[in-house]
Each structure stands twice: as structure tokens, then as C-alpha cells.
Amino acid sequence: MTRDWSAITIEASDPCRICGSQGRTERAHVSGRTYDERTGKGRWKVHPLDIVPLCGPALDTASCHYGVDHGQIDLLPFLTVEEQVRVVEHRRGIENARIRLAPSAYKAAAA
């Protein structure tokens, strides 16, 4: 599977959208890789509104990338309106988008 990242301008030196740290930033999917645009057999295009800079690495339990991927950090307050709308479109509704972007609200309600 090949992803086309040519439209993405995020670099490792950009600050993390959540904590502001620099130097170890990664490109993180807001909705998930599933929502990348399929452009051909085994090829996917990544849209700029679907990616934010988060500190990593993604497998480091202390990183923001890990925290967002595992529902430990709410990403919603750190997104632009355009990014939020994109997640609502991908997830087919505002509640599904909130579950992805603000999981703490749902964990609290379940407790």
C-alpha cells in the first residue's frame, strides 16, 4: 500500500498541536488512515485537513500521537473548524466524530 503525502507540509520541526514540543513531530491522521482517498490499486492520497502534527513516536506511551491513537487525549480542542468538519464528514455524523475526537467525555459517561 502506497500513500501519496505530497500535499502534506508537516515537518518534524513543526510543533506538536497538543503540547507544543518540537523536533519529534510526526504526521498523525485525525480520523484514521481508513479515510485516505483511494486513487488506484494499492494507492492512497492523504488530504491536508486529515493530518495534524503530533509528537511521537506513535508507539511511545508518553507521546501525544500515542495518546490520541489510544483515546487518552482529546484532540477536538486542538483542531481548526475545517478539520473538525472533515472528521464529521468522514465519521458520518457529529456524535461519531466526538467519540473519535473527545473520547474522555464518553469514558466519563460510561463510568
C-alpha positions, 0 to 999 in steps of 0.5 A, a space after each residue: 500500500 502506497 500513500 501519496 503525502 505530497 500535499 502534506 507540509 508537516 515537518 518534524 520541526 513543526 510543533 506538536 498541536 497538543 503540547 507544543 514540543 518540537 523536533 519529534 513531530 510526526 504526521 498523525 491522521 485525525 480520523 484514521 488512515 481508513 479515510 485516505 482517498 483511494 486513487 488506484 490499486 494499492 494507492 492512497 492520497 492523504 488530504 491536508 485537513 486529515 493530518 495534524 502534527 503530533 509528537 511521537 513516536 506513535 508507539 511511545 506511551 508518553 507521546 501525544 500521537 500515542 495518546 490520541 491513537 489510544 483515546 487518552 487525549 482529546 484532540 477536538 480542542 486542538 483542531 481548526 473548524 475545517 478539520 473538525 468538519 472533515 472528521 464529521 464528514 468522514 465519521 458520518 455524523 457529529 456524535 461519531 466524530 466526538 467519540 473519535 475526537 473527545 473520547 474522555 467525555 464518553 469514558 466519563 459517561 460510561 463510568 
